Structure formats: structure tokens, C-alpha cells
Amino acid sequence: MPERNRLKQTIEELHQELAKSEDVDAELQVSLKQLEHDIDQVLHEEPRETQDESLVERAEEAAVRFSVSHPRLEMILNEIAETLGRMGI
């Protein structure tokens, strides 16, 4: 349960940081929203479609895309990936 709370808290940090970042491209914003939606489904134990990549891999991939332009977003996404990994998701 503490991991779930930490994950929710980290996702909220991601929202706050995205709100401050005006130059995040639309494609990446859509990707992050889909990732968040999928994480939310898993947290609420709702059925989800089979995905080609795990949620951890998708969070890590997004972090890499932010590594140069938005290091704070990269750090938050890496934390999300680590938390998902600890949760076995």
C-alpha cells in the first residue's frame, strides 16, 4: 500500500512539473496521459488491454525523451518506473 500512495504522489508531482513546462510536445503529452491512464487502471485493478511494452518500460522511455530538455521530468518518470518495478507491475 505505501508504494501505491508513493506512486500517486509521484504522478501528482509529474502533473505539477508538466504544468510549469510549456515546451512539451503534444505527442509526448498524449503518451504521458496514456501511461498515466494505464497506471491508474492497474492501481484500481481494472482489466486492461495487452500492451507491447510494460508500464515500467514506457515510463523509462519517456524519461529518456526528457533527459536533456526537462531533467526534473526525467527524474520524476524514473521514480515512477522504479516504483512500478517494486510493485511488480
Phi and psi in degrees as a GROMACS rama.xvg file:
@    title "Ramachandran Plot"
@    xaxis  label "Phi"
@    yaxis  label "Psi"
@TYPE xy
-60.3107  -33.5072  PRO-2
-65.4204  -39.6541  GLU-3
-62.2523  -43.9035  ARG-4
-63.5267  -41.429  ASN-5
-64.0978  -40.0954  ARG-6
-62.9172  -45.8431  LEU-7
-60.8471  -41.3749  LYS-8
-64.5439  -41.728  GLN-9
-67.745  -37.8177  THR-10
-64.0401  -37.9926  ILE-11
-63.4278  -39.8249  GLU-12
-60.8411  -39.8152  GLU-13
-60.7801  -45.3825  LEU-14
-58.7525  -45.4633  HIS-15
-62.6726  -42.3131  GLN-16
-69.4006  -38.8737  GLU-17
-63.3155  -36.6108  LEU-18
-62.8291  -31.1978  ALA-19
-80.3119  -22.4994  LYS-20
-96.565  109.007  SER-21
-85.4071  -17.1612  GLU-22
-105.05  30.7111  ASP-23
-86.7882  123.929  VAL-24
-67.1115  154.78  ASP-25
-61.5793  -38.9604  ALA-26
-61.4937  -42.7734  GLU-27
-69.5752  -36.6151  LEU-28
-61.2954  -42.4926  GLN-29
-63.0529  -43.3036  VAL-30
-60.8809  -42.9575  SER-31
-66.6618  -38.5544  LEU-32
-64.9423  -39.7587  LYS-33
-66.5897  -41.7486  GLN-34
-59.8087  -46.5758  LEU-35
-62.2263  -41.4907  GLU-36
-60.3696  -45.1065  HIS-37
-65.4972  -39.6319  ASP-38
-62.6971  -43.5266  ILE-39
-60.3174  -40.9442  ASP-40
-61.5274  -43.8367  GLN-41
-64.3596  -42.3611  VAL-42
-63.3305  -31.7638  LEU-43
-97.292  9.51548  HIS-44
54.7528  36.9028  GLU-45
-87.2346  149.224  GLU-46
-65.1067  146.332  PRO-47
-135.545  158.92  ARG-48
-69.4446  150.937  GLU-49
-65.0138  136.684  THR-50
-117.734  151.219  GLN-51
-67.9057  -35.3624  ASP-52
-118.676  149.763  GLU-53
-72.3399  163.509  SER-54
-62.3983  -36.1906  LEU-55
-61.9074  -47.4097  VAL-56
-61.9878  -39.9798  GLU-57
-66.7113  -40.0948  ARG-58
-65.6799  -41.8351  ALA-59
-63.9921  -40.2468  GLU-60
-63.8586  -42.1294  GLU-61
-63.9508  -39.3134  ALA-62
-60.404  -41.9843  ALA-63
-62.538  -39.5387  VAL-64
-65.1338  -26.5387  ARG-65
-93.8496  -6.00635  PHE-66
-54.2295  -40.7435  SER-67
-88.88  -47.3408  VAL-68
-81.5435  -27.9853  SER-69
-141.971  74.7633  HIS-70
-59.2432  -31.0817  PRO-71
-67.0385  -41.8685  ARG-72
-64.9895  -38.6054  LEU-73
-58.4818  -46.0931  GLU-74
-61.9749  -42.9031  MET-75
-64.8045  -44.6656  ILE-76
-65.656  -36.4219  LEU-77
-64.6367  -37.6299  ASN-78
-65.5566  -39.7077  GLU-79
-61.3063  -45.6731  ILE-80
-60.9129  -43.4857  ALA-81
-63.9674  -41.7882  GLU-82
-64.8312  -43.5206  THR-83
-59.3215  -42.0387  LEU-84
-61.9479  -43.2222  GLY-85
-64.7483  -29.3413  ARG-86
-81.8085  -9.06148  MET-87
77.8227  24.6716  GLY-88
